[in-house]
Amino acid sequence: MVTSVSTAVLGVVRDRLDGQVLLPVEDGYDQARSVWNAMIDRRPALIVRCASIGDVVTAVRTARELDLEIGVRGGGHSVVGQAVPEAGLMIDLTPMSGVRVDPERRIARVRGAPCFPPAASP
Ligand SMILES: Cc1cc2nc3c(=O)[nH]c(=O)nc-3n(C[C@H](O)[C@H](O)[C@H](O)COP(=O)(O)OP(=O)(O)OC[C@H]3O[C@@H](n4cnc5c(N)ncnc54)[C@H](O)[C@@H]3O)c2cc1C
């Protein structure tokens, strides 16, 4: 079951984002919903591929406005596939992957998706 999201709502979300929104009909959607466990075959209503912290905020607000379940994809290694909500909104942190280490201050900053090969952009 895939809940359809109106084009008007989608337009507003797209305007607010640095990253991308993917619908089930769009190129890159199947790749973005694929996780480590290939048995997970859930179809989110939309996938927000976040490029900034502001995008994450927008994605959470959008899910709340549309009353959609949220799944957060970090590395995509959750064996039960919690990152991929059926008919919900998937917050894909893949574009925000990265690790930065400051050896002098002994501080490591790890972003949301540090370890799984990112899906290619459509
Ligand atoms: C091959 C393999 C090797 C592993 N090796 C190790 C290891 O050596 N050490 C170790 O500690 N762990 C290991 N794990 C477990 C893995 O690190 C954990 O499952 C980890 O939580 C995955 O993080 P992720 O960002 O890849 O998860 P994702 O699948 O991207 O999901 C993000 C995280 O958020 C959670 N989540 C997503 N949506 C929601 C929601 N709506 N509500 C609540 N939670 C949510 C998920 O459960 C998950 O933990 C391994 C897993 C695999 C498949």
The ligand as an SDF file (V2000), in Angstrom:
LIG
                    3D

 53 58  0  0  0  0  0  0  0  0999 V2000
   26.0930   -7.0550    8.6330 C   0  0  0  0  0  0  0  0  0  0  0  0
   25.8270   -6.2980    9.9090 C   0  0  0  0  0  0  0  0  0  0  0  0
   26.8540   -6.1420   10.8020 C   0  0  0  0  0  0  0  0  0  0  0  0
   26.6340   -5.4760   12.0120 C   0  0  0  0  0  0  0  0  0  0  0  0
   27.6790   -5.3430   12.8540 N   0  0  0  0  0  0  0  0  0  0  0  0
   27.5000   -4.7200   14.0330 C   0  0  0  0  0  0  0  0  0  0  0  0
   28.5900   -4.5570   14.9440 C   0  0  0  0  0  0  0  0  0  0  0  0
   29.6920   -5.0010   14.6800 O   0  0  0  0  0  0  0  0  0  0  0  0
   28.3450   -3.9130   16.1040 N   0  0  0  0  0  0  0  0  0  0  0  0
   27.1290   -3.4120   16.4150 C   0  0  0  0  0  0  0  0  0  0  0  0
   26.9740   -2.8190   17.4870 O   0  0  0  0  0  0  0  0  0  0  0  0
   26.0890   -3.5440   15.5720 N   0  0  0  0  0  0  0  0  0  0  0  0
   26.2450   -4.1850   14.4010 C   0  0  0  0  0  0  0  0  0  0  0  0
   25.1860   -4.3130   13.5450 N   0  0  0  0  0  0  0  0  0  0  0  0
   23.8910   -3.7390   13.9230 C   0  0  0  0  0  0  0  0  0  0  0  0
   23.7460   -2.3410   13.3800 C   0  0  0  0  0  0  0  0  0  0  0  0
   24.8540   -1.5650   13.7130 O   0  0  0  0  0  0  0  0  0  0  0  0
   22.4890   -1.7240   14.0430 C   0  0  0  0  0  0  0  0  0  0  0  0
   21.3510   -2.3580   13.5020 O   0  0  0  0  0  0  0  0  0  0  0  0
   22.3900   -0.2200   13.8210 C   0  0  0  0  0  0  0  0  0  0  0  0
   21.3150    0.2800   14.5640 O   0  0  0  0  0  0  0  0  0  0  0  0
   22.1970    0.0800   12.3630 C   0  0  0  0  0  0  0  0  0  0  0  0
   22.2600    1.4710   12.1920 O   0  0  0  0  0  0  0  0  0  0  0  0
   21.8700    2.0620   10.7740 P   0  0  0  0  0  0  0  0  0  0  0  0
   22.0770    3.5330   10.8400 O   0  0  0  0  0  0  0  0  0  0  0  0
   22.5620    1.3220    9.6660 O   0  0  0  0  0  0  0  0  0  0  0  0
   20.3110    1.6840   10.7540 O   0  0  0  0  0  0  0  0  0  0  0  0
   19.1730    2.0570    9.7210 P   0  0  0  0  0  0  0  0  0  0  0  0
   18.6040    0.7980    9.1530 O   0  0  0  0  0  0  0  0  0  0  0  0
   19.6360    3.0710    8.7410 O   0  0  0  0  0  0  0  0  0  0  0  0
   18.1210    2.6970   10.7060 O   0  0  0  0  0  0  0  0  0  0  0  0
   18.5020    3.7620   11.4870 C   0  0  0  0  0  0  0  0  0  0  0  0
   18.3660    3.4180   12.9400 C   0  0  0  0  0  0  0  0  0  0  0  0
   17.2600    4.0560   13.4360 O   0  0  0  0  0  0  0  0  0  0  0  0
   16.3160    3.1000   13.8820 C   0  0  0  0  0  0  0  0  0  0  0  0
   15.0420    3.5850   13.4470 N   0  0  0  0  0  0  0  0  0  0  0  0
   14.7110    3.9170   12.1880 C   0  0  0  0  0  0  0  0  0  0  0  0
   13.4540    4.3870   12.1710 N   0  0  0  0  0  0  0  0  0  0  0  0
   13.0240    4.3410   13.4620 C   0  0  0  0  0  0  0  0  0  0  0  0
   11.8030    4.7140   14.1060 C   0  0  0  0  0  0  0  0  0  0  0  0
   10.7580    5.2270   13.4230 N   0  0  0  0  0  0  0  0  0  0  0  0
   11.6990    4.5560   15.4440 N   0  0  0  0  0  0  0  0  0  0  0  0
   12.7250    4.0570   16.1500 C   0  0  0  0  0  0  0  0  0  0  0  0
   13.8990    3.7010   15.5930 N   0  0  0  0  0  0  0  0  0  0  0  0
   14.0310    3.8530   14.2640 C   0  0  0  0  0  0  0  0  0  0  0  0
   16.6570    1.7960   13.2690 C   0  0  0  0  0  0  0  0  0  0  0  0
   16.2460    0.7060   14.0700 O   0  0  0  0  0  0  0  0  0  0  0  0
   18.1400    1.9360   13.2120 C   0  0  0  0  0  0  0  0  0  0  0  0
   18.7200    1.6180   14.4310 O   0  0  0  0  0  0  0  0  0  0  0  0
   25.3560   -4.9790   12.3350 C   0  0  0  0  0  0  0  0  0  0  0  0
   24.3060   -5.1030   11.4140 C   0  0  0  0  0  0  0  0  0  0  0  0
   24.5510   -5.7590   10.2080 C   0  0  0  0  0  0  0  0  0  0  0  0
   23.4260   -5.9240    9.2310 C   0  0  0  0  0  0  0  0  0  0  0  0
  1  2  1  0
  2  3  1  0
  2 52  2  0
  3  4  2  0
  4  5  1  0
  4 50  1  0
  5  6  2  0
  6  7  1  0
  6 13  1  0
  7  8  2  0
  7  9  1  0
  9 10  1  0
 10 11  2  0
 10 12  1  0
 12 13  2  0
 13 14  1  0
 14 15  1  0
 14 50  1  0
 15 16  1  0
 16 17  1  0
 16 18  1  0
 18 19  1  0
 18 20  1  0
 20 21  1  0
 20 22  1  0
 22 23  1  0
 23 24  1  0
 24 25  2  0
 24 26  1  0
 24 27  1  0
 27 28  1  0
 28 29  2  0
 28 30  1  0
 28 31  1  0
 31 32  1  0
 32 33  1  0
 33 34  1  0
 33 48  1  0
 34 35  1  0
 35 36  1  0
 35 46  1  0
 36 37  1  0
 36 45  1  0
 37 38  2  0
 38 39  1  0
 39 40  1  0
 39 45  2  0
 40 41  1  0
 40 42  2  0
 42 43  1  0
 43 44  2  0
 44 45  1  0
 46 47  1  0
 46 48  1  0
 48 49  1  0
 50 51  2  0
 51 52  1  0
 52 53  1  0
M  END
$$$$
